[in-house]
């Protein structure tokens, strides 16, 4: 598969450690390496793992950090793998995106979890920022959920039986479609593709009742045509699903119904209206937070607004 250099960001908590077996499994499967990244709020020396310890308070913190890194490097999951520890100071999402470029990373593994109310746990909010910032695919894991890495002894192995591709046939989904096919072929997994006709048509019908039927009918016909083409291009090896409703809810439902091991989805990043950090679309965020299995977010580019569109551009009538 395409993943050789794997970035494993960690804060050394048991929660963050849940991504370790995924990082090790993909590195082992691709005969690659793992870059173990720790982003600290306070300044750290570039040669932390080799400098002698001192007795001052700052060094006590660094001694604890050095001990945590050594304990993680000794994990049996890393046996036989090349693992490079990298410790930097800064803001997590920015430093992770920088590490992706600096270390030629193919895949980032991060842990997230659902959020209730206004609670924003560290890896709940940071994971979405990482997805928005990283220029490579990001695998999100939200324990406890369906797992596709099995341990044989102490060695992790990838076991993908079913992959669900969430597509909208926009340019943002092209890279995800290609990668989903590659993963399915490499793992001999059954591949499903889903298109969700969004519930914004209900809003249109409230304002323009006479336009609802023609718009929905045209949309359904276009989606069915594109899905048939997708299946034909894959020699019928893709099972297609067309649903109507809230996109994230239908994707989550289909993943559960098909017992998918992995959701693959293309991501487009939207510029913040107030000039802040780039943002993911709300539907992608909700898929990541609610999915019953890990989600592989595949970046495509940046757009200005997340406005809905038809399955393909419509020709402009000539006057």
C-alpha positions, 0 to 999 in steps of 0.5 A, a space after each residue: 500500500 501507499 503508506 511507508 512513513 507513518 507519523 504517530 503523535 502522542 501525549 503518552 496517555 493511554 487514550 493517545 496510545 490507542 493509535 500505536 498499533 495502527 501506526 505500527 501495523 501500517 509501517 510493518 505492512 509497507 516496510 516503512 518506519 514510524 516517526 513518534 512525535 511529541 509536541 510540548 508546550 514548553 521549549 525542549 532541547 533538540 538532543 533531549 534523548 542524549 543530553 545528560 540529566 540535571 537537577 533543576 526543575 526544568 530538567 526534571 520535566 525533561 527527565 520525565 519526558 525522556 523516560 516516557 519516550 523510552 518506555 514507548 519505544 520499548 513497546 513490543 508493537 515496535 519490534 523490528 521497526 525503525 522508529 524515530 522519536 521527535 520532540 518539539 515545542 509548539 501548537 500540536 496541529 501546526 507542528 504535526 503538519 510541519 512534521 508531515 512535510 519535514 519527514 515525508 509522511 504518508 499517513 498520520 494516526 490520531 485518536 479522537 472521540 465524540 463530544 457532548 455538549 460544549 466539552 472539547 477534550 484535547 484529542 477531540 478538538 485537536 484531531 479535527 485541526 490536524 485533519 484540516 492542517 495535514 497535507 496527507 491522509 489522516 487516520 482517526 481512531 475513536 475507541 471503543 469502536 470496530 477495530 481492523 488491526 489484529 495482534 498475532 502474538 505481539 505483532 499487529 496485522 491489518 485485517 480489512 474485510 469491508 471498506 466504505 467510500 463516502 463520495 460526492 463525485 466532487 474533485 474533493 473525492 477523487 483522491 479518496 476514491 483512488 486510495 479506497 480502491 488501492 486499499 481494497 485491492 491490496 487487502 482483498 476487501 469488499 468495497 462499498 461506495 455511498 452517496 448521500 443526497 443531502 436534506 437541504 432539498 427539504 429547505 429548498 422545498 419550503 421556499 420553492 415547493 414547485 421546484 422540489 420534485 424536478 430538482 430531486 428527480 434530476 439529482 437522483 437520476 444523476 447520482 444513479 448514473 454516476 454510481 453505475 459508472 463507478 461500479 462499471 469502472 471497477 468491473 462490478 467490484 464496488 457495491 453502491 448505496 444511495 441514501 437521502 438525509 443528513 450526510 454524516 448520519 447516513 454514512 455512519 448508518 451505512 458503515 454500521 449496517 455493512 459492518 465496515 472496517 474503515 470509512 474513507 472520505 475526501 476532505 476539503 478545507 474551508 477558510 475561516 470567516 474570521 481569518 483563523 485556522 482552516 476548518 473542516 466541513 461540519 459533516 466530515 467532523 460529525 462523521 469522525 466523531 460518530 463513526 463506528 469504525 476508524 475514518 481515513 480522511 484524504 485531503 484534496 484542497 482548500 475551498 472558500 464555502 461548503 455550498 451544496 452542488 449537484 453530482 456534476 456541473 450542468 451545461 449552461 444554455 446558449 443564448 
